Amino acid sequence: MEQLVPPDHPGGVALRRKRRVGRALAPYLLSLPSGLWLLLLFIVPLLLMLSLSLKTCSPSTGACVMAWHWGEFSSQISLYHQEFITSLYFAAAATLVDLVISFPIAYWIAFYGGRRKNFFLLMLLVPFFVSFVIRTIVWEFVLSNNGVILGALKNIHLLPHGFHILGTSYAVMAGLAYNYLPFTALPLYVALERIDRRVLEAAYDLYATKRVGFMKVIMPLTVPGIFAAFLLTFIPMFGDYVNQEILGGTSNTMIGTVIQNQFLVTLDYAGGASLSAILLVVALLGIFLYARLLGSRTIEQYL
Amino acid sequence: MTALDQTLTPTPQLEVAKKRRWGRYVLPTYSWLVIAYLVFPIIIMIFYSFNKTIGSMQLVSFSWNGFTTQWYHQWSNVPGLTAAFWLSIRLALVSTLIATVLGTMLAIALVRYRPPRFRGKGMFEQVIFLNIAAPEIVMGASLLGLFVTFNIGRGFMTLVLAHVMFSIAYVTVTVRARLAGFDTALEEAAYDLGATPAVTFTRVTLPLIMPGVLAGAMMAFAISIDDFVTSNFLSGTSVPFPVWVYGATRVGIPPQVFVFGTAIFTVGIGFAILSIVLARKKA
């Protein structure tokens, strides 16, 4: 193209200038649509929510006025600290359970998976092929008083007749642990898979035992993966309310239920916004810690 | 060396035997048990989709009442559920299309250009990370706050806006991973042979990055069709499948829910197996 037009031709200059301007603008033009979309529907709403949490809203008209009402935070915390603690406890316990369950299988697939690695990874992801809400409902079936497990155990008199799991905290944690297990297992697998086998061999050549090789080579190299797994599991669990609503009872309400009710049932937007803001701050602490220690781009490897 | 020391330091043969035991028996058995645990509820779901109901209510019950394929014949007999399912499909298709185009563009910009030419690249990366890691309930709630503040009616439109918002980051990350090994010499060759930028993009760049784009699109589709939390905040009168099912848990679940669940599972797993087979053929 370039050769067809002589360099001194006025049209050629214009064409080249146009192309040069186009080239300079290219990265901005390519990123503009996503940038605008994320700005207007992700960043702006979050900022708006932070400002909404400082407003006071009239319950009758729903109109909100900026009042710099910092007291909203403390009053919401004093009202709902129990739900925060419950969420924290459930999410922490279920995340820990997931880490313990998924480490050995991730290790096995990464080191012994061989040609069938992809098949085993698909098996890890299999719950994701069923809708999240349906998965939780099925657990309600499984854990129900006379369902497949408890019914059978009661029939052979291993459990007393009055025994139940549904409605207890254990049911909620079991549901959370099941629903988010792939979020834990995959980052662990990626971290283990990326370990350079030559480093491990070097350790064995230097007379490290299997155990020492595991503790001093494999574990330290897996730490970023464990952190990513923790982040990707704990944060969504902390805000989850579907498991609690379907599997839990009335005494173990999580903070997600409160936020959802304030936004959709009682229409207390200021209250819901301040609770969401607190939740966001808790999550941001983990996010910033991760970004600072490991860099924000590293999370992409674990998705 | 005392006898105690000898028992503490295993002999080489013992070590090898131990290694073999772990690698051969303990870990595989454990791993298959975990896989069984992951698959078990899905089998239960399929199982219950063939369960008869008691009484005239036609709602699933915990007890097993006998085998029937009735719900597969009458899969569309629950009007609200069928409508919700098609709405979810439409929503996933529209939002996947938009998110894939926008996300791919952003991925290209992030891979090709660096700060002097692309100021704000770092900022984009931070926003993408934040978008992936932020709790979904906060995003959903804040979007509802936005729509309420600006008096925007909730419905299909707001759902599309939201679904594209949380899909872009996943598409970008997926496409970028595939773009990383892209050989720009091929594009330069096309330019040298007189291709315009448009021709180069459609004939050279796009076919090469297509596997990444498709993977990103599949991810966006899967996230959209399964989304509950954000959709529940924004659905208004147009109710997607997961929100409908969640609402039904309060009044009773028609067995058709499990039929749809089984159908989505079968199609999804079919696509996954197909992509694994295709990847193996290529390798």
Interface residues (C-beta under 8 A of the other chain):
Chain A: M1 A24 A26 P27 Y28 L30 S31 P33 S34 G35 W37 L38 L41 F42 I43 V44 P45 L46 L48 M49 L52 G62 C64 I101 S102 P104 I105 Y107 W108 I109 F111 Y112 N118 F119 F120 L122 M123 L124 L125 V126 P127 F128 F129 V130 S131 F132 V133 I134 R135 I137 V138 W139 E140 F141 V142 S144 N145 N146 G147 V148 Y178 L181 P182 T209 K210 L231 L232 I235 P236 F238 G239 D240 Y241 V242 E245 I246 G256 I259 Q260 F263 L264 Y269 G272 A273 S276 L279 L280 A283 G286 I287 Y290 A291 S296 R297 I299 E300 L303
Chain B: E15 K18 K19 G23 L27 P28 Y30 S31 V34 I35 Y37 L38 V39 F40 P41 I42 I44 M45 Y48 F62 S63 L102 G103 M105 L106 I108 A109 L110 R112 Y113 R117 F118 G120 K121 F124 E125 Q126 V127 F129 L130 N131 I132 A133 A134 P135 E136 I137 V138 M139 A141 S142 L143 L144 G145 L146 V148 T149 L161 A162 V164 M165 I168 A169 Y170 T172 V173 T174 R176 A177 G194 T196 A222 I225 D226 F228 V229 N232 F233 F241 P242 V245 Y246 T249 I253 V257 F258 G261 I264 F265 G268 I269 A272 I273 I276 A279 R280
